Amino acid sequence: MKKLRVTVDGISYEVEVEFLEDSDGGGAAGHSLPAASVPQVAQPAPAPAASPAAPAPPAAGAANEVVSPIAGVARKINVAVGDVVKQNQPVVVVEAMKMNTNINARAAGKVKEIKIKVGEPVQKGQVLLILE
């Protein structure tokens, strides 16, 4: 397994990738190329140690609104109207490009309104729920 860091729209994700080989160890799975002609995977550049990663730009909307930073499909809603949530608590899961992303509450509060349903498409910047 190799760990890679992928950045999409300014958001960094750490992923693990498994490289499969033929039974004879001569090439990548499903390929009949000799080992010398199998392209090598470039190593990711190390993250700078001295400076912390830049925070993602704040999402649009009021502090009491939970806004989606990405477009995708709502896969899970972790709260119900009346639930009390903490700041940075995951409240919605949005799937984009076959990857699930937790959307966190920007502030603590009580869920006043849920503006989406599971399975619905979600646009970047769309208000998902409102806290009071």
N, C-alpha and C positions, 0 to 999 in steps of 0.2 A: 504494500500500500504506500502511496505517496500522498503527502499533504500538500495542497496547493491553495493559494489565496487568489480569489477571483473578485474583481471589482466591477459592479454593474451599476450604472447611474450614480456613481459616487459612494455606493454602499459595498463594503468589503465582506466577502463570505469565505470561510475556510472550508475546503472540501477535501475528501479523501478519494483518491482514484486508484483503482486496482488495475494493473497491467497483466493481461493474460498471455501466456506463451503456448506454442505448439507443444505436443508431447515430447518432441525431440529437442525442445528449447531453442530452436533455430530461428524463430521469428514470432511475429505477433499472431494471435489467435485468428484463424480464418484466412491467413495469408500463406502462400507457398513461396514467398521471397526468401532468398538466403539471408542469413543474419546480417551480413555486411550491407545489404540494400534496404533494411528496415530503417525508416527515418527515426532519428533520436528525438526524444521529447526535451524541449528546452526547459531548463530549471527556472522556477520563478525567482525574480529578483528578491533578495532579502528585504524585509521591511526595515525602515530606518529605526535604529534603536534609540537615538537621542530625542527624537520628536514624536509625540503621540499622534495617532491617526486623527485626521481632521474630523470633527463631528459632522454628521449628515446635516444638510441645511434644514432648518425647521419647516415643518409642513405648514401649508397655508391653513387659515381658519383660526377661530378663537381658541383660547386655552381649554375651554370646556368641550371642544369638538375633537373627536378622534378621526383623523383624516388618513386616507390611504396614500402612502408614498409611491405606490406602484399600481399599474393596471394589471388586472387578472380576474380571478373568479373567487368569490367568497366560499371557502371550504368549511369553515367552522366558526361559530360564534360562542365564545367561552363565557359569556355573561348573559344575564336576563335583566329586564327592566326592574329597577329597585335594588339591584346588587350594588354593594359598595366596592369600589376598586381603588387600588393603590397606584401611585405614580409608577410608570414603567411596567405595570402588570399587563401581560399579553391578554388582549380582549377579543381579537379576531385573527383568523388565519386566512391569508389570501394566497392562492396558487397562481404563479406566473412561470411560464416556461418549465412546467413539471417540477417546480420547486415551491415548497410551502414556506411562507414568510409570516412570522408573528407580527402583528400590528399592536403596539403597546399604547396604553393610556398615557398622555403627556402630563396629566395632572391627576391627583386623587379626587374622588367624588362619587356620587351616586348615579347609576345609569338612569337617565331620564327617558331616552328614546333610542331605539335601534332602527336605523334607516335602511338596512339591507336585509336580505334573506339568504340562507345558504343556497349556493348554486347560481346566484345572480352574478353577472359581470360587474366588475368594479373598475372605475376609472381613476387614474392618478389624480390626487387632489380631492376626490369625492369624500364627503362626510359620511362616515360609517355609523357612528353613534354620538349621542350628546350626553354629557354629564351635567349634573346640577350641583 
